[in-house]
């Protein structure tokens, strides 16, 4: 392999095969930091305490407006506290940076207490923060505010989102410091540029994906952003993220400009040569994030790709080029001549020119033609088309929808059982004076006319092979729906609460495994997703908790009071005799079920048994490996030691059907 190609792979992570048997067999990510001298530690602790007291003062007596801006101070506090507490100063120079960040936090606290917040109207480089709904953590983001911005002006601005490359030492300290000193690769005139932290180094997947939308929502709440001129861009690991957001959420952006990265799993990681065979369910779960599987969605988003001519990560664009060619779409590729893993100067100018030209035209939220594919209801919306039900998850679903004329809409579907067409007020091009003729899969229906505000919404479901109108998308039945479709990792895209057992385990070996895996989940949530996992004892869980959170229940029906309340209402049973999966029974002295299921106490939220996010230490080595490793349920043999790949021996695993029942498992 050429050196430049190898460096391209290393920019995303170690691509070689590692026969990891135990977590200690792989390099920890993030790696341990440097030793902090005693005097510096004392000074940092003093400043952290001082800033923490200032934050507590706002919490106890702050006004609503002050509380709204408090995360802009907490980002400094968390950055220094995390680095000091968890040994994440990766160089001695970062210690001084942390001291300066604490001074900045103290200055913002002083100003806010006096009723001032000048950073909210500042132009240039600004760092801000928001409270995540997932775990209540405060997450930072960087922002370029254009010089043309004026507070309280109605003028709306373009916004570009830039996804950063892999940075195993990209602590909050380093992220905040960088985005107060560097404008990055692109800073278009008169445009805001949002730099999401992405919760560290996960290619903006899982909670890192949610970070984009939470940070974007925060920016839109505080600044005048033109929602029809938001573009996504990124390079290397950030290029992979850009491909992901471009293909999965194509209808949200005016343009996409990915550079390098990766767009699928198997070929990029050369898994055919991996001596560890990939389980069938993991191959299915590649469909969650493999951008090539969603290529047709770029029909809805103008895309300009960039690659260095001799960059190993040019493979990403080549894969997408082949996938798009199958849809009769030619990928626009800008190639940096003789360039490795970086932007070539002239090519970079051309990328910027093309993106600027696209953005100038703006996004049309109700185009005449929509092409949409998905494999899961996690990603179920494209412009005015929403898929509400699938015949079967992890098989390709597709919708082609066309506004033929002001009175006619046509659609063709595959693997879809429920559907919504919704055109935004003011945008619907259909004739408001007459009913709309709808043809779907060759069947003719007469739909209502658009409303007087020029909006149009219809819901349909398939019954006995025929499409019918319905008044609602949620009929109250238990079935997979968007945000309630699995797999296990899906619980960690939204608010979750880890519930610790207080009783005695049915089996000591199982109890020991549960304790170890719970601590592993809590520790690695903070390391990889940069938040502190909320934890409560089972006896302290309230009705409000059940209403508001996905519950992650640790223990067994004997040790966990909440699990005891619902165990008889789960499709995988667990009692003293063992773990029952249909007709199969696994002995209870060394088997544990892990699973996700709609919480019987609140079917609008999940319950998870004995699992955090499912990728592990080995998968941190390369971002392309960071996909779900377990499906909807699995049975773990805890007599097999946990490794950097698995929590133990996986003796059974599969997906529930569309009604959350055990059924034949497609392989």
PyMOL commands that set and color helices and strands:
alter all, ss='L'
color gray80, all
select helices_A, chain A and resi 3-10+23-25+38-61+64-69+71-85+93-113+118-120+172-178+207-222+237-248+250-252+271-273+280-288+291-300+314-325+345-361+488-493+508-529+538-540+543-548+561-569+617-621+623-625
alter helices_A, ss='H'
color red, helices_A
select strands_A, chain A and resi 124-131+138-145+157-163+191-196+225-235+255-259+304-308+332-336+369-374+381-382+385-390+397-405+408-414+416-423+436-440+443-447+456-463+466-470+496-500+535-537+550-553+573-575+578-581+584-587+591-599+602-609+633-637+649-654
alter strands_A, ss='S'
color yellow, strands_A
deselect
rebuild
show_as cartoon
